[in-house]
Amino acid sequence: MEKLQAWAIWKYNDVDSILTHPNFSAHYIDHRNLDSKLILDQQLAEFRASFIKLLQENHPFIKGVISKVISQEIGIFTKSKKTDIYTAFLRPCCQNISLQLTGIPEYKAEQQNLFGKTRAVFNMTNESETETNLGNNAVMSLSKYFQQLCKERRKQPGNDLITTFTKVEKNVGLLVSPLIQLFVGICESVPLLVGNMLYSLHENPHVIDRLISDVSSHSNELIRYAGPAQYVIRYCVADCKFNGHNFRKGDRIAVFLWSANRDEDIFRSPDTLDLNRTAQANMSFGKGNHACLGASIVREISIHMMEAILSHLPMDQISWAEAEFTGSKTIRGMNKINFNA
C-alpha cells in the first residue's frame, strides 16, 4: 500500500491556527466530493455545539456513573491480587463506564465483539493495508450497531446518553460518528492516558504527595505532559497561503499535538511536569470543530481514576521494569503496568 505523504506542523501557534482554520478539514477531500464535505463540516459543527451542551447538562449523571464504576473496579482489583494495572483495572473499568453511559445491553459475547471492533478502529493506520481494512470494516459494523441502538432508544427510552441524544437529534446519521468516537475513546484512549500519567509520577516522584491531596487542580498539566495523542491529520479544502507556504486543495497535513504541548515558546521548561504551571490550553484533545467531543468525560474519568489509584495503591509498589508502550503512530501509551501486591 502506498504511503501517504504529508506536510508537518508542530509549533503551538501553528497547530492552533491549522486546527481552527476553515480551509483545513478532518475529512478526506478530493476534487469530486469537496462540496459535500464542506456541507458535512458545517452540519457537524452545528451538531457538535448541541452534543457538548448535552454532555454539560448531563454532567451529574455522567459523573455518577464514572464515580460508581471506578469505586467498584478498584475494589475488585485490590481484592483480586492481580498484578497488571492496565489489563485488570484500567481497561475493564473504562469499558464498563462506556457500556453504562451508553446503556449497551449486558450480553457478554456482544460486548466482547464490540470491544474487538473498537480495538480494530483504534489500530487503524495508513501504513498497513490489513489494519486499515479491519478498521474500515469495524467502523461500518459499529455504525450499523449504533444506528440500531438509536432506533431502539426512540421506541424504548433508557437512562443513558444515547436516549438523551436521540431526543434532541432526529438525524441518526449525525449521531453515529460521535457515539463511535466516544465509545472508542473511552475504551482505548483513556487507559493509555492514565497509564501515561502513572508513568509521569514514576519520572517525577516529588509531585506524588501534592497529587494525593488534589488531582483535579493539576489535571491540565498532567494531561499536557502525559497526553497520548501524537498527531492528527487535516486536509486542505481550498488553495490557500498559510505561514508563508502555499497549500493546494487536497494537501495532507500532519498536525503534531504532542510537539505543540512541548513548545518551549509557550511552556517554560516544557519537558518538566510542573504543577505550579499557570493555566494554558494544551492541545491534547485538539481544537476547533474536530476536537475531541468527549474531552470533558475523558478528563473526568482520568481524574477519578488517578484519585482511586493514589488512594488504594502505594506508588512504590508499582514496577516499571517490564513496562511497555502500545498504540499506533497517532496515539501511544503505557499498556503494561505491574503492581507488586
C-alpha positions in Angstrom: 0.0 0.0 0.0 1.4 3.4 -1.0 2.4 5.5 2.0 0.7 8.9 2.0 2.9 11.9 2.3 2.0 14.9 4.5 3.2 18.4 5.5 4.2 18.6 9.2 3.0 21.3 11.6 4.4 21.2 15.2 4.7 24.7 16.7 1.9 25.5 19.2 0.6 28.6 17.4 0.7 27.0 14.0 -1.1 23.9 15.3 -3.7 26.2 16.9 -4.2 28.0 13.6 -4.5 24.9 11.4 -7.0 23.2 13.7 -9.3 26.3 13.7 -8.8 27.3 10.1 -11.9 26.8 7.8 -9.7 25.7 4.9 -8.4 22.6 6.8 -10.8 19.7 7.4 -10.6 16.4 9.3 -12.5 14.7 6.4 -10.6 13.3 3.4 -11.0 15.7 0.5 -10.8 15.0 -3.2 -12.0 17.1 -6.2 -15.1 15.0 -6.6 -16.6 15.4 -3.2 -15.4 18.8 -2.0 -18.8 20.5 -1.8 -20.4 17.6 0.1 -17.6 17.5 2.6 -17.8 21.2 3.3 -21.6 20.8 3.9 -20.8 17.9 6.2 -18.3 20.0 8.1 -21.0 22.7 8.6 -23.5 20.1 9.8 -21.1 18.6 12.2 -20.1 22.0 13.6 -23.7 22.7 14.4 -24.3 19.3 15.9 -21.1 19.5 17.9 -22.3 22.5 19.8 -25.5 20.6 20.7 -23.6 17.5 21.6 -21.3 19.3 24.0 -24.2 21.2 25.6 -26.0 17.9 26.2 -22.8 16.5 27.9 -22.7 19.5 30.2 -26.4 19.2 31.0 -25.9 15.5 31.8 -22.8 16.0 33.9 -24.3 14.8 37.2 -25.4 11.5 35.5 -22.0 11.1 33.8 -20.1 11.9 37.0 -22.2 9.5 39.0 -21.6 6.6 36.6 -17.9 7.3 36.5 -17.6 7.5 40.3 -19.6 4.3 40.9 -17.8 2.2 38.3 -14.3 3.3 39.4 -15.1 2.7 43.0 -16.4 -0.8 42.2 -13.5 -1.7 39.9 -10.7 -0.5 42.2 -12.2 -2.6 44.9 -12.3 -5.7 42.6 -8.7 -5.1 41.6 -7.3 -4.7 45.1 -9.1 -7.9 46.2 -8.1 -9.9 43.1 -4.4 -9.9 43.8 -3.8 -9.4 40.1 -0.7 -7.6 39.1 -1.3 -5.8 35.8 -3.0 -2.5 36.5 -3.7 -1.8 32.8 -5.4 -5.1 31.9 -7.0 -5.8 35.2 -8.2 -2.3 36.2 -7.8 0.5 33.6 -9.2 -1.3 30.5 -12.1 -3.2 32.2 -13.0 -0.1 34.2 -13.2 2.2 31.1 -15.1 -0.5 29.1 -17.7 -0.7 32.0 -18.0 3.1 32.1 -18.6 3.3 28.3 -21.2 0.5 28.5 -23.1 2.1 31.3 -23.0 5.6 29.8 -24.4 4.4 26.5 -26.8 1.8 28.0 -25.5 -1.1 25.9 -27.1 -4.3 27.0 -25.1 -6.6 29.2 -24.6 -9.5 26.8 -21.0 -10.6 27.4 -20.5 -12.1 23.9 -21.9 -8.9 22.3 -19.8 -6.7 24.5 -16.6 -8.6 23.6 -17.4 -8.3 19.9 -17.9 -4.6 20.4 -14.6 -4.2 22.2 -12.8 -6.1 19.4 -14.2 -3.7 16.9 -13.1 -0.7 18.9 -9.6 -2.1 19.1 -9.7 -2.5 15.3 -10.7 1.1 14.8 -8.1 2.2 17.3 -5.3 0.3 15.5 -6.4 1.6 12.1 -3.4 3.1 10.2 -2.4 4.1 6.7 0.8 2.0 7.0 -0.8 -1.4 7.0 -3.4 -2.4 4.4 -4.6 -5.2 6.6 -5.2 -3.0 9.7 -6.8 -0.3 7.6 -9.2 -2.7 6.1 -10.0 -4.2 9.5 -10.6 -0.7 10.8 -12.9 0.3 8.0 -14.9 -2.9 8.4 -15.1 -2.3 12.2 -16.4 1.3 11.6 -19.1 0.0 9.3 -20.2 -2.6 11.8 -20.2 -0.1 14.7 -22.1 2.4 12.6 -24.9 -0.2 11.9 -24.9 -1.2 15.6 -25.2 2.3 16.9 -27.9 3.2 14.3 -29.9 0.3 15.6 -29.4 1.3 19.2 -30.6 4.8 18.4 -33.8 3.5 16.8 -34.4 1.2 19.8 -33.9 4.1 22.3 -36.6 6.1 20.5 -39.0 3.3 21.0 -37.9 2.3 24.5 -36.0 5.2 26.2 -33.5 4.4 28.9 -31.3 6.2 31.4 -28.3 6.7 29.1 -26.6 9.2 26.8 -28.0 7.6 23.6 -31.5 8.1 24.8 -30.7 11.7 25.6 -29.1 12.4 22.2 -31.9 10.8 20.2 -34.4 13.1 22.0 -32.8 16.2 20.5 -31.3 15.0 17.2 -33.6 13.2 14.7 -30.9 12.5 12.2 -29.5 9.2 13.3 -26.6 9.6 10.8 -25.2 12.6 12.7 -25.4 10.7 16.0 -23.4 7.6 14.9 -20.0 9.2 14.4 -19.7 11.0 17.8 -21.1 7.9 19.5 -18.4 5.7 18.0 -15.7 8.4 18.8 -17.0 8.5 22.4 -17.1 4.7 22.8 -13.7 4.1 21.2 -12.1 7.0 23.0 -13.2 5.9 26.5 -12.4 2.2 25.9 -9.0 2.7 24.2 -7.6 6.2 24.8 -8.4 6.8 28.4 -6.5 3.7 29.7 -3.4 4.9 27.8 -3.7 8.4 29.2 -4.0 7.2 32.8 -1.1 4.8 32.2 1.0 7.7 30.9 0.0 9.7 34.0 1.2 7.0 36.3 4.5 6.8 34.4 4.8 10.5 34.8 4.7 10.1 38.5 7.4 7.5 38.3 9.5 10.0 36.5 8.6 12.8 38.9 8.0 11.2 42.3 8.3 14.6 44.0 4.8 15.6 42.9 3.0 12.5 44.3 2.2 14.0 47.7 0.6 17.0 46.1 -1.5 14.9 43.7 -2.7 12.6 46.5 -4.4 15.6 48.1 -5.6 17.2 44.9 -5.6 15.7 41.4 -8.3 17.8 39.9 -6.5 21.2 40.2 -3.5 19.8 38.4 -5.3 17.8 35.7 -4.5 20.2 32.9 -0.7 19.9 33.4 -1.0 16.2 33.8 -2.9 15.9 30.5 -0.4 18.2 28.7 2.5 16.2 29.9 1.1 12.7 29.5 -1.5 13.1 26.7 -1.3 10.0 24.4 -2.3 11.7 21.1 0.7 12.2 18.9 -0.8 13.8 15.8 -4.0 14.3 13.8 -4.4 14.6 10.0 -6.1 17.6 8.3 -6.8 18.0 4.6 -6.7 21.3 2.7 -10.1 22.0 1.2 -9.1 25.0 -1.0 -5.9 26.6 -2.2 -4.6 28.9 0.4 -1.4 30.5 1.9 -0.5 29.7 5.5 2.5 31.0 7.3 4.3 31.7 4.1 3.5 28.4 2.5 1.1 27.8 -0.4 -1.1 24.8 0.3 -3.0 23.2 -2.6 -6.5 21.7 -2.3 -6.2 18.1 -1.2 -2.8 18.5 0.6 -2.5 16.4 3.7 -1.1 17.9 6.9 0.1 16.1 9.9 -0.6 18.3 13.0 1.6 17.2 15.9 -0.3 17.8 19.1 2.4 16.3 21.3 5.0 18.6 19.9 2.7 21.6 20.4 2.4 20.6 24.1 6.2 20.7 24.4 6.7 24.1 22.6 9.3 26.0 24.6 7.9 29.3 23.3 4.6 28.6 25.1 5.5 26.3 28.0 8.6 27.2 30.1 10.7 24.0 30.6 8.1 22.0 28.6 9.7 18.6 29.4 9.1 19.2 33.1 5.9 18.1 34.9 5.3 21.4 36.7 2.3 21.5 39.0 2.8 25.3 39.5 2.5 26.0 35.8 -0.1 28.7 35.1 -3.2 27.5 33.2 -2.5 27.3 29.4 -4.8 25.5 27.0 -3.0 22.4 25.8 -3.5 20.5 22.6 -4.0 17.0 23.9 -7.7 17.0 22.8 -7.1 19.0 19.6 -9.1 22.2 18.9 -11.8 23.5 16.6 -14.7 21.7 15.0 -12.9 18.3 15.2 -11.5 18.5 18.7 -12.3 15.5 21.0 -16.0 15.5 21.6 -15.7 13.6 24.8 -12.8 15.7 26.3 -14.8 16.6 29.4 -15.6 12.9 30.0 -12.0 11.8 29.4 -10.8 14.5 31.9 -13.4 13.3 34.5 -12.5 9.7 34.2 -8.8 10.3 34.3 -9.1 12.4 37.5 -11.3 9.9 39.3 -9.0 7.0 38.2 -5.9 8.8 39.5 -7.6 9.6 42.7 -8.6 5.9 43.2 -5.1 4.6 42.4 -3.4 7.1 44.6 -5.8 6.3 47.4 -5.6 2.5 47.2 -2.2 1.6 45.6 1.1 2.6 47.0 3.2 4.2 44.2 6.4 2.5 45.5 4.8 -0.9 44.8 4.3 -0.2 41.0 7.1 -1.8 39.0 8.2 -0.3 35.7 10.9 -2.9 34.9 8.7 -4.6 32.3 6.7 -1.5 31.3 5.5 -1.5 27.6 4.2 1.2 25.3 1.4 0.4 22.8 -0.7 2.2 20.3 -0.1 3.4 16.8 1.8 6.3 15.2 -1.0 8.6 16.1 -1.6 7.6 19.8 0.7 5.9 22.3 0.6 5.0 25.9 1.7 2.6 28.6 -0.1 -0.7 28.5 1.8 -2.9 30.9 2.0 -1.6 34.5 2.8 -4.2 37.1 1.7 -3.8 40.7 3.5 -5.8 43.4 0.6 -6.6 45.6 
